[in-house]
């Protein structure tokens, strides 16, 4: 784990209230693994006091950016993210990372990624890394959003030759309904073994993904979204129940084996 002053390379609004920030952070970029996160001090005063955790969305590796840079994808949902959205290129942020336990990379012939809302953030990094390490792997991404105006990263996944399916709650694009219903529909029609589900999103979605993985006897890893304080495991403010007792989302997580976590 490193604590650095990271320079903001760019901070752009990719759609209303959704932003992508690129940070110059060589030490973090070179050691980060998919599923890990950074804890950012968004202001330089006492308000907000606590850092904000953000999944590492990807390691920038295309010109003109380099592998010394990391990207975070975030939504403006409160005071902290509002302050972050106002940062300009050239500003510096106090950043800690990479933090947490990421996804276990497996030589899986078929990786099924399931994203609910901002749960899309860590899955692009996972897909890119999988494509590099296991180029023959089949990657399916299921993206869930409330409406077509909140669909994120569709093009980026298609550029990686991922198979993309989309579910919207209101039926404005793709499958009408929850992304977990789309997952069940998919599993009824494919050769499921060997395959692994990797999921990130709201807790009700992850609970259902866990149930589905057990029903179909498919390995699954889930990345939990929890409010955090310290981000390094010291305060025990983000615990989750597991079959082996309470675990810290910021330290033993945010990624857990779906068979172990109790949601």
N, C-alpha and C positions, 0 to 999 in steps of 0.2 A: 504494500500500500504506500502511495506517495501523497504528499500534500504539496501542491504547487500553485503558483500564480499562472493561470492559463490565459493566454491572449484570445480574445474573441476575433475570429477570422471573418465570420459573417453570422447574421442572425436574421433570418428571413421568414416572413409569414407565408406558409405554403397553402393555406386556405384560412378563411375567417376563424380567428382565435386558436389556430394551430401553427406552431413555429418549429423551425429546424435551426439549431445553432451548431456551428463548427468551431471547435476550440483547438488551439495549438497546445498539445499535451503529449510530448514524445514519450516520456516515461510511462504514462498510463496507456497510451496507444500500443506500445510494444509488449506490454504484459497482460493486456485485457483478454478475457475469454467471453464468449457469448453468454448472456444471462447476467453478467456482472453489472454493477452500477457505479455511478459517481455521486458524491454528496457535495452540493454546491452552496457556498455562502453567497446568496443572491444580492445582498446589500452590503454596504460598507459602514452601516450604523447598527444600532441595537434593535432595529425593527426592519424585517423580522429577525428574531433572535436565532432561531434554529435554521440549520441548513436544509436544503431540499434535495431528496434523492431522485436521480434520473437514470433510467436504463441507458446503457451504451448502445446507441442505435446502430452504429457501424463505425468501422475504422476507415477513414477516408484513404483511398488508394488509387484515385484516378486523377490525372492531370487536370487543373494545375495544383490540386492539393496532393499531399503526400501521406504516408503511413505515420507521420508524426502527429496527425490530427484525429480527433474523435468527433463524432456527431451525436447530439441528443435531439430527440423529438419530443415536444411537449405541448400541452394544451394550457391555455390561460384559464385557470379555474379559481384563483384566489390572489391574495396580495403578493405572495412570493413569486408566482409565475408571471404576474402582471409586471412586477419590477424587472424580472428577467427579460421579458419581451421588449423592454425599452433599452436594453443594452445595445450599444453601437459597436461596429467594427473598430478594433484598436483598444477597447476596454479590457481590463483584466479582472478575472474572477478567482477567488480562492476555492480550489477544487481538491477533494480527496478521492482517491481511487487507484486502481479498480478495487471495488469492495464486493464482498459476498461470495456465495457459492454459485457458480454458473451451471449451464447445461452440461451434462455428460455427453461428449461427442462419441457417437457410435457408428460403426460401419454398417448402417442400416440400409437395406435396399430401398426402403420406402419410408420417408419421413413425412409425417402429417403434422403441419403446423396449424394451430388454431388460435386466432387472435380475436379478442373482444375489445372494441374501442381502442384506447391507447395501449392496450396489450400488444399491439402491433410493434411497439418500439424495439424490444430486444430481439424480435424474430427475424428482422432483416439481417442483423449481424450473424445470427445462427445460420440462416440460409446461405449467406455468402461464404462462411467458413466451411459449411458442409459441402458446398459446390467445389471449393478448392481442395479439401482433404479427400473427399469421396466423389469425384467428378461423375461417376456412373450412377450415383444415387438418384432415385426418383424423389422429387420434393413437391408435395402438395400443400398449398397454403389456403386455409379457409379464413376469410376476413369477415368479421361481423361488425355492423354499424347500425345506428338508429335509422339513418336515411342516406341516400346516395351522396349528399353533400358532405358527409363525414367519413367517406371511404379514403383511407390513407394507403400509400405505397403500392398500389396496384401495378403501376408501370415498373417500379424497381424490382418487384418479384418476377414479373414477366421477362425483364431484361436478363434475369438469372436462369431463364428457361424453367421456372417453376410453373406448375399447373395451378391456376388461380380460380377459386370459386368464391363468390360473395353472397352474403346473406344480409338483408336489411329488415329491420323490424317492421317498417311500413310498406315493404314490397316495392319501393321506388327503384330498386336495381337488384338484379339477380334473384336469388331465392327469397321468398317472403317468409320471414320467421327468424327464430334465433339461430345463431351459428352452430349451436349444439344439435339442433334438429338437422341441419345440413350435414354435420358430422355423422350422425346416425344413418342418414340417407346414403352417404358415401360408403360407410362400412358395410352396408347391406349389399353393395354392388361390386366390391373389389376383392381381390385375393389379398387377405389381410396379413399374411405372414411371409417373411419377417418384416415387421413394421413397428414404428415407435411414434407416439403422439407427443408433441411438445406444445404446451399451451400457456398463454398469458392473457389475463383479463380480470374482470370483476370476480369476486369470490363465488357468487351463485353459479356463474359460468364454469369456473374451475371445479366446483363441487359436482356439477353434472358431467363434465369431462371425465372426472375420476370415476364416477359411476359407470359411464359408458365404457371406459377402458377395462374395467373389471368384468363387465357383462360380455365383452367381446374378447377378453383375455389378451389384451394388447398392452405392452409396456407404455407407460406414460410419465412424463415429467411436467410438473406445473410450476410456473413462476408466480409467486404471490405478490400482490400489491398491498402494502400496509403503511400506515403512518409511522414515521421513524423520527427519532430524536438525535442520538449520537451517530448512528450508522455504522458503528464499529463493535457493537455487542456489549458495551459497558453498562448501558442503562436498563436493559431488559424491558424496553417499552414497546417492542414489536413482536412479542412471542406468539407462537401458534402451537396448538396441541398436535402431537404426533403419537404414534404407537409406542414411542420410547420416551414419552414425557414432553414437556414444553421445550421448543427450540426457538432460537432467535432468527427472525426473517432476515435481518441484516447480516448475520454471521453464518449460521448453518444454511440459510436460504440466500437469496429469495427462491432458488429453485429446489424443489423437493421431489422425491419419488412419490408418485400418486398413491402407491400402496401404503406409504408410511404416514402421510399427513392426514389429519382428521379435520375436515372442513364442515 
